[in-house]
Amino acid sequence: MGRVTAVRPGRDQDRDRRSWLRGAAPPPLWVRVLPVALLGVVCATTLASSEPLDIGFLLGAIPPLAVLSYGPAATAILGGLVIGLFHVPALQLNRPGNSDLLTLVFVAVLSVFVAFVRSHRDAQLVTVRTVAEAAQRAVVPPLPERVGPVRCTGLYRAAQRGTLVGGDFFDVRESPYGVRAVMGDVQGHGLSAVATVASLLGAFRESVLDQRDLESVASRLDRRLVVDSAAVEHAELFATGMLLEFSADARAVRIVACGHPPPLLIRDGHATELAVASGMPFGLGLGDASPAEELSVELRPGDRLFLASDGVLEARDESGAFYPLADRITALDDGDPATLTEHVWADLVRYCGVIRDDATMLVLAPDGADRVDRTDRH
């Protein structure tokens, strides 16, 4: 169940189908079939006609169309067929003059050259994209199915096209003090925010191992951004964040908010926004002067915590109305935490259309209490 999904229904799916124009995906089937289909239509039409047809000019479009989806070898074969078909008597095509034939040869040769350039460009794009995805997944790796007694499911949709990481981040780690989780949103979004995300996640993964309480973890993240800001001239880095710590038996959770929207507690078919007092965001250097207040919540079997970033909570429809997550989430919940983020994302896209900010969701389903109860009964 623990995984990071990138579901793209509705308009996002249409956008993906067009991504082949940017070299981000293979061309659709109809583009690959079009040159061969046009060749077959011209041949079939001329063979079926009792009189010569002046439609041979259509064959001149086949080599350029082949460039869209075929390599130089296949483009050369189709170009040769185009030139050869004009000399097949059974097709009754009006033979082109010398200048027209030279034009066809030139178009065919030029198409082969363009196909060669395109194939090399596509190979370079694949290499660059593979390296970029590996680097981004190293920053925000997929969540494990379970961390201790807590099951995890996340969804991450970066606002910038072609990226896996933007200005949002989350992580779930086991520590000597219980399972700890973080969700945050840094200033800005897209690739420009990745460095700040990497810095904060590195600080979190280190501090969860040696800091005894969440307030100390929050102070460590705050200090990390203060130091990073001082190292860059005119930089003012800050980020909102939410920290959680589950007890060893997952019967309770402690929460510290640093400027981030509070999580929803889903219990018995109802969603309740937890009243977490929000402290200052990371990076303002005010952690010691105004420390965040910790909220402790007792958990029952079947409880789930749903965390979302501003890209979800502040998304608007065409009229400017905010997405009512708390009102709609229970209707979208089918009882399976693994699919909850997918249902919410699909509903969010239907409600708002285009999502212009990084959108992140995290579901934490502690089942340790349930497992302990069963163990006790035996």
PLY file of the C-alpha trace (Angstrom):
ply
format ascii 1.0
element vertex 378
property float x
property float y
property float z
element edge 377
property int vertex1
property int vertex2
end_header
0.00 0.00 0.00
2.83 2.39 0.75
3.73 4.16 -2.44
3.87 7.56 -4.05
1.38 7.79 -6.87
1.05 10.34 -9.62
-2.48 9.91 -10.89
-3.41 12.21 -13.74
-7.07 11.96 -14.63
-9.15 14.32 -16.76
-7.27 17.17 -18.34
-3.94 15.91 -17.03
-4.40 12.71 -19.01
-5.01 14.75 -22.17
-1.86 16.72 -21.42
0.13 13.49 -21.10
-1.20 12.24 -24.43
0.18 15.40 -26.05
3.54 15.16 -24.30
5.01 13.27 -27.26
5.26 16.63 -29.02
7.85 17.63 -26.41
9.70 14.33 -26.69
8.46 13.29 -23.25
6.59 10.19 -24.41
6.32 7.87 -27.44
3.96 9.10 -30.18
0.38 7.82 -30.03
-0.68 4.93 -32.24
-2.53 7.07 -34.78
0.66 9.06 -35.51
2.62 5.86 -36.18
-0.14 4.45 -38.39
-0.80 7.65 -40.36
2.02 7.39 -42.99
1.29 3.73 -43.74
-2.47 4.38 -43.80
-2.06 7.27 -46.23
0.08 5.10 -48.47
-2.55 2.36 -48.43
-5.44 4.78 -49.10
-3.73 6.30 -52.15
-2.89 2.89 -53.60
-6.36 1.45 -52.93
-8.12 4.51 -54.37
-6.12 4.54 -57.59
-6.51 0.79 -58.12
-10.27 1.03 -57.62
-10.65 3.90 -60.10
-11.13 3.18 -63.82
-9.50 6.47 -64.75
-6.16 8.00 -63.73
-6.40 10.14 -60.59
-4.29 13.18 -59.92
-3.74 12.40 -56.22
-0.10 11.45 -56.36
0.79 14.69 -54.57
-0.54 13.11 -51.36
2.34 10.67 -51.39
4.75 13.57 -50.93
3.43 14.01 -47.37
4.43 10.49 -46.29
8.17 11.04 -45.58
7.57 14.14 -43.40
4.82 12.30 -41.51
7.15 9.35 -40.96
9.62 11.66 -39.21
7.15 12.11 -36.34
7.35 8.51 -35.21
9.92 6.50 -37.22
13.69 6.39 -37.34
15.87 7.23 -40.37
15.80 3.66 -41.78
12.00 3.36 -41.82
11.70 6.92 -43.16
14.11 6.07 -45.99
12.08 2.96 -46.87
8.82 4.92 -46.99
10.49 7.65 -49.07
11.75 5.06 -51.55
8.27 3.55 -51.82
6.79 6.97 -52.59
9.21 7.54 -55.45
8.80 3.98 -56.75
4.98 4.09 -56.76
4.97 6.80 -59.41
6.53 4.28 -61.80
3.98 1.49 -61.21
1.69 1.44 -64.28
-1.15 -0.33 -62.47
-1.63 2.60 -60.11
-2.32 4.97 -63.01
-0.66 7.86 -61.21
0.31 10.81 -63.34
4.06 10.68 -63.41
5.71 13.83 -62.12
8.01 15.88 -64.28
11.73 16.00 -63.68
11.50 18.99 -61.36
8.65 17.43 -59.38
10.53 14.16 -59.06
13.64 15.97 -57.84
11.46 17.77 -55.28
10.12 14.43 -54.04
13.64 13.03 -53.78
14.79 16.13 -51.90
11.85 15.91 -49.45
12.53 12.20 -48.87
16.28 12.77 -48.23
15.56 15.76 -45.99
13.03 13.70 -44.01
15.63 10.97 -43.45
18.07 13.58 -42.14
15.45 15.08 -39.81
14.53 11.59 -38.56
18.21 10.94 -37.82
18.50 14.19 -35.83
15.24 13.51 -33.99
16.25 9.97 -33.03
19.53 11.25 -31.56
17.74 14.05 -29.73
15.23 11.59 -28.29
18.05 9.34 -27.08
19.69 12.30 -25.33
16.37 13.34 -23.76
15.83 9.82 -22.44
19.28 9.86 -20.85
18.78 13.30 -19.30
15.31 12.37 -18.06
16.57 9.13 -16.54
19.34 10.94 -14.66
16.94 13.68 -13.52
14.37 11.18 -12.28
17.03 9.22 -10.40
18.27 12.42 -8.74
14.77 13.55 -7.82
13.80 10.13 -6.45
16.95 10.22 -4.34
15.63 13.44 -2.77
12.08 12.12 -2.22
12.18 8.31 -2.46
8.97 6.27 -2.61
7.42 5.59 0.76
7.69 2.07 2.15
4.48 0.17 2.66
4.93 0.32 6.40
7.19 2.08 8.84
6.94 0.26 12.16
3.27 0.06 13.10
2.26 2.81 10.65
1.07 2.19 7.11
1.90 4.95 4.62
0.45 6.15 1.33
1.51 9.36 -0.41
0.72 11.27 -3.57
3.03 13.89 -5.02
2.19 16.06 -8.03
4.74 18.71 -8.89
3.37 21.83 -10.58
6.28 22.09 -13.02
5.88 19.76 -15.99
8.40 17.00 -16.40
9.49 17.02 -12.75
8.89 14.58 -9.92
9.87 16.95 -7.12
8.77 20.51 -6.48
8.40 22.65 -3.41
6.56 20.09 -1.26
8.14 17.27 0.71
7.26 14.45 3.07
8.98 11.54 4.72
8.27 8.86 7.32
11.11 7.43 9.41
11.54 5.07 12.34
13.45 6.50 15.28
14.39 5.46 18.85
11.45 7.57 20.01
8.78 6.19 17.68
7.76 6.58 14.07
8.19 10.19 12.94
6.76 11.86 9.86
7.12 15.26 8.23
5.23 17.15 5.55
6.23 20.60 4.39
6.03 23.25 1.72
9.03 25.42 0.92
9.04 28.87 -0.56
8.53 28.66 -4.32
7.96 25.53 -6.36
9.47 23.56 -9.23
13.13 22.75 -9.67
14.21 26.00 -8.00
12.90 24.67 -4.67
14.52 21.22 -4.86
17.73 22.33 -3.14
15.75 23.61 -0.13
13.67 20.42 -0.06
16.83 18.29 -0.08
18.34 20.36 2.74
15.26 20.07 4.95
14.81 16.35 4.37
18.46 15.75 5.18
18.09 17.68 8.42
14.90 15.80 9.30
16.39 12.35 8.66
19.36 13.18 10.85
17.47 14.88 13.68
14.83 12.15 14.10
17.60 9.82 15.26
19.04 11.98 18.03
16.44 14.58 19.04
14.23 13.43 21.91
11.17 15.57 21.13
9.45 17.10 18.12
10.12 20.67 19.24
13.85 19.94 18.99
13.38 18.44 15.53
11.50 21.58 14.48
14.30 23.77 15.84
16.86 21.76 13.88
14.91 22.29 10.63
14.53 25.98 11.40
18.26 26.33 12.03
19.04 24.49 8.79
17.16 27.07 6.72
18.61 29.98 8.67
22.13 28.73 7.93
21.28 28.10 4.27
19.83 31.60 3.92
22.96 33.16 5.44
25.15 31.27 2.97
23.35 32.73 -0.06
23.33 36.48 -0.60
19.85 38.07 -0.44
18.25 34.65 0.14
15.26 34.44 2.46
14.42 30.77 2.70
11.46 29.59 4.70
9.09 26.63 4.72
5.96 25.54 6.50
5.97 22.09 8.06
4.07 19.51 10.07
5.83 17.00 12.33
4.24 13.87 13.79
5.50 11.24 16.21
3.66 7.97 16.85
4.09 6.10 20.08
5.69 2.66 19.98
2.29 0.93 20.03
0.71 3.51 17.67
-2.01 4.25 20.22
-1.15 7.96 20.28
0.38 10.61 18.06
2.09 13.87 18.93
1.87 16.70 16.42
3.78 19.95 15.99
2.71 22.47 13.35
5.07 25.12 11.98
2.86 27.29 9.82
1.41 24.26 8.02
-2.32 23.44 7.77
-3.44 20.91 10.41
-4.11 17.27 9.48
-7.53 15.65 9.27
-8.40 12.78 11.58
-10.67 10.31 9.80
-12.61 8.29 12.36
-15.86 6.34 12.05
-16.79 7.94 8.72
-16.14 11.51 9.86
-13.24 13.87 9.14
-12.16 16.28 11.87
-9.52 18.97 11.57
-7.18 18.63 14.53
-6.78 21.80 16.58
-3.01 22.08 16.40
-1.60 25.42 17.52
0.61 26.61 14.68
4.12 27.87 15.38
6.38 29.89 13.12
7.53 28.46 9.78
11.03 27.06 9.42
13.74 29.51 8.46
12.59 32.61 10.33
14.93 31.99 13.24
12.13 32.33 15.77
12.00 28.74 16.98
13.55 29.51 20.36
11.58 32.72 20.90
8.23 31.25 19.86
8.42 27.43 20.06
5.62 25.40 18.52
3.11 23.81 20.87
2.70 20.05 20.78
-0.71 18.38 20.51
-1.19 14.79 21.69
-4.06 12.72 20.25
-5.17 9.27 21.36
-5.76 6.92 18.43
-8.27 4.13 17.98
-8.15 1.13 15.65
-9.16 2.24 12.16
-8.14 5.88 12.61
-6.28 7.58 9.78
-4.48 10.88 9.51
-4.73 12.77 6.23
-2.18 15.49 5.56
-2.31 17.81 2.56
-0.28 20.71 1.25
-1.51 24.17 0.26
-1.75 23.00 -3.34
-4.71 20.87 -2.28
-6.27 23.01 0.45
-6.01 26.31 -1.44
-7.01 25.00 -4.88
-9.99 26.91 -6.31
-12.66 26.28 -8.88
-13.61 28.72 -11.64
-15.72 30.78 -9.25
-12.83 31.17 -6.81
-14.22 28.82 -4.16
-11.67 26.74 -2.24
-11.71 22.97 -2.54
-13.75 21.70 0.47
-11.51 18.80 1.42
-12.96 18.18 4.87
-16.51 18.07 3.50
-15.76 15.72 0.60
-13.10 13.36 1.88
-15.44 10.98 3.73
-17.55 10.50 0.60
-14.38 9.63 -1.32
-13.16 7.19 1.33
-13.84 3.57 0.40
-12.17 2.23 3.53
-8.85 1.51 1.82
-6.12 4.02 2.81
-4.10 2.96 -0.23
-6.63 4.44 -2.66
-7.77 7.46 -0.66
-5.17 9.83 -2.11
-6.05 8.73 -5.64
-9.76 9.39 -5.07
-9.08 12.81 -3.57
-6.76 13.76 -6.44
-9.32 12.74 -9.06
-12.02 14.72 -7.24
-9.70 17.73 -6.89
-9.04 17.81 -10.63
-12.76 17.53 -11.39
-13.49 20.37 -8.99
-10.71 22.77 -9.99
-9.71 21.73 -13.51
-6.03 22.72 -13.68
-3.90 22.47 -10.53
-1.26 25.17 -10.68
0.63 24.49 -7.46
2.53 21.51 -6.08
-0.07 19.14 -4.61
0.91 16.63 -1.94
-1.10 14.23 0.20
-0.02 11.80 2.89
-2.15 9.17 4.64
-0.83 7.63 7.84
-2.81 4.65 9.10
-1.53 3.37 12.45
-2.59 -0.22 13.01
-0.33 -1.02 15.94
-3.16 -0.65 18.46
-5.28 -3.12 16.56
-2.40 -5.59 16.37
-1.67 -5.24 20.09
-5.33 -5.91 20.95
-5.30 -9.14 18.96
-2.02 -10.19 20.59
-3.39 -9.51 24.05
-6.47 -11.66 23.39
-4.22 -14.60 22.56
0 1
1 2
2 3
3 4
4 5
5 6
6 7
7 8
8 9
9 10
10 11
11 12
12 13
13 14
14 15
15 16
16 17
17 18
18 19
19 20
20 21
21 22
22 23
23 24
24 25
25 26
26 27
27 28
28 29
29 30
30 31
31 32
32 33
33 34
34 35
35 36
36 37
37 38
38 39
39 40
40 41
41 42
42 43
43 44
44 45
45 46
46 47
47 48
48 49
49 50
50 51
51 52
52 53
53 54
54 55
55 56
56 57
57 58
58 59
59 60
60 61
61 62
62 63
63 64
64 65
65 66
66 67
67 68
68 69
69 70
70 71
71 72
72 73
73 74
74 75
75 76
76 77
77 78
78 79
79 80
80 81
81 82
82 83
83 84
84 85
85 86
86 87
87 88
88 89
89 90
90 91
91 92
92 93
93 94
94 95
95 96
96 97
97 98
98 99
99 100
100 101
101 102
102 103
103 104
104 105
105 106
106 107
107 108
108 109
109 110
110 111
111 112
112 113
113 114
114 115
115 116
116 117
117 118
118 119
119 120
120 121
121 122
122 123
123 124
124 125
125 126
126 127
127 128
128 129
129 130
130 131
131 132
132 133
133 134
134 135
135 136
136 137
137 138
138 139
139 140
140 141
141 142
142 143
143 144
144 145
145 146
146 147
147 148
148 149
149 150
150 151
151 152
152 153
153 154
154 155
155 156
156 157
157 158
158 159
159 160
160 161
161 162
162 163
163 164
164 165
165 166
166 167
167 168
168 169
169 170
170 171
171 172
172 173
173 174
174 175
175 176
176 177
177 178
178 179
179 180
180 181
181 182
182 183
183 184
184 185
185 186
186 187
187 188
188 189
189 190
190 191
191 192
192 193
193 194
194 195
195 196
196 197
197 198
198 199
199 200
200 201
201 202
202 203
203 204
204 205
205 206
206 207
207 208
208 209
209 210
210 211
211 212
212 213
213 214
214 215
215 216
216 217
217 218
218 219
219 220
220 221
221 222
222 223
223 224
224 225
225 226
226 227
227 228
228 229
229 230
230 231
231 232
232 233
233 234
234 235
235 236
236 237
237 238
238 239
239 240
240 241
241 242
242 243
243 244
244 245
245 246
246 247
247 248
248 249
249 250
250 251
251 252
252 253
253 254
254 255
255 256
256 257
257 258
258 259
259 260
260 261
261 262
262 263
263 264
264 265
265 266
266 267
267 268
268 269
269 270
270 271
271 272
272 273
273 274
274 275
275 276
276 277
277 278
278 279
279 280
280 281
281 282
282 283
283 284
284 285
285 286
286 287
287 288
288 289
289 290
290 291
291 292
292 293
293 294
294 295
295 296
296 297
297 298
298 299
299 300
300 301
301 302
302 303
303 304
304 305
305 306
306 307
307 308
308 309
309 310
310 311
311 312
312 313
313 314
314 315
315 316
316 317
317 318
318 319
319 320
320 321
321 322
322 323
323 324
324 325
325 326
326 327
327 328
328 329
329 330
330 331
331 332
332 333
333 334
334 335
335 336
336 337
337 338
338 339
339 340
340 341
341 342
342 343
343 344
344 345
345 346
346 347
347 348
348 349
349 350
350 351
351 352
352 353
353 354
354 355
355 356
356 357
357 358
358 359
359 360
360 361
361 362
362 363
363 364
364 365
365 366
366 367
367 368
368 369
369 370
370 371
371 372
372 373
373 374
374 375
375 376
376 377
